Amino acid sequence: MGRKKLQLQRIENKSRCQVTFSKRRSGLIKKARELSVLCDVDLALVIFSSRGRLYEFCSADRLSTVNWKGNLVGFLTASWSRGVHCSV
């Protein structure tokens, strides 16, 4: 017997929403780390919270020291503050 599908909907309770965000963010970063190890790839992950806080993950040291990373994060932050949602 499989799992029952749940319909996704916005969480209205702010504290519950924050707890869910923190748990899912941690899980997403864990999956990104696993993908980088299993497939031997360099991976960068950028997450913005509903409050505009930036969270990032880089799988390799060279990614975290490259200049373009700062430029990319700056671009995404500026785009997010203007309300432009993009995927890279």
N, C-alpha and C positions, 0 to 999 in steps of 0.2 A: 504494500500500500504506500503510495507516494505522499508527498506533502501537499497540503491544500494551498492553492494560490490565493494570495492576499491582494486586495486591490490597494494600490498606492494612493495615498492622499496626504495632503499637507497636515502636519502636526500643529494644532493650534496652541496647545499648552507650551509656553516658552521654555520652562525648565526641562520639560520632557523632550522638547525639540533639541535643546542644547546637549542633553545626555545622549540622545540618539545620534546627533552629529558627531560627537566625540568618539563614540564607539565605532561608527561607520567609517570615520576618518582613519582611525587606527587600523581597522580591518583593510581598508583600501591601501594604506601604506604598506601593510604586511604583504598583501597580494602583489604589489608593485615590486617589493624586495624579492619575493619568491620568483616572480617572472624574470627579473634581471639575473638571478642566480641560475635558474633552470635553463634559460635560453641563452645565457652568456651575452646579454645585451646591456648597453648603458641606457638608463631610463631616468627621466626627470618628471616629477609630478608637482603641479601647482594647484592648490585648493584655496578658494576664497570663502570665508564664512558669510553668513547673512549680515553680520556686522562689519564686513569689509576686512577682516583680519586675514592675513596671508599665511598659509602653511605650505611648506615645500619639502620635497624629498628628492635626493639625487643618489643614484646607485653607485656612482664612481666619483672618486676625489677629483679627477680631472674635469668632470662636469661642474663641480661646485667652484672651481677656480677659474673657469673660462669667462672672459669678458661678456660673451653673448648671453650668458645666463642672467647677469644683472640687467642687460638691455631687455631681454625677454620678459623678466619679471616686472621691470618698469613699464614696458608696453602693456602687459596684461593688467597691471594695477591701474594705469591711466584709462584703459579701455573699460575696465570694470566700473570705475568711478563715473564714467560718462554713460554707463548703461548699455554699452556695446558688449554683447556676449559672442565669443568666438571660440572655435576649436582649432588647435594648431596641429 
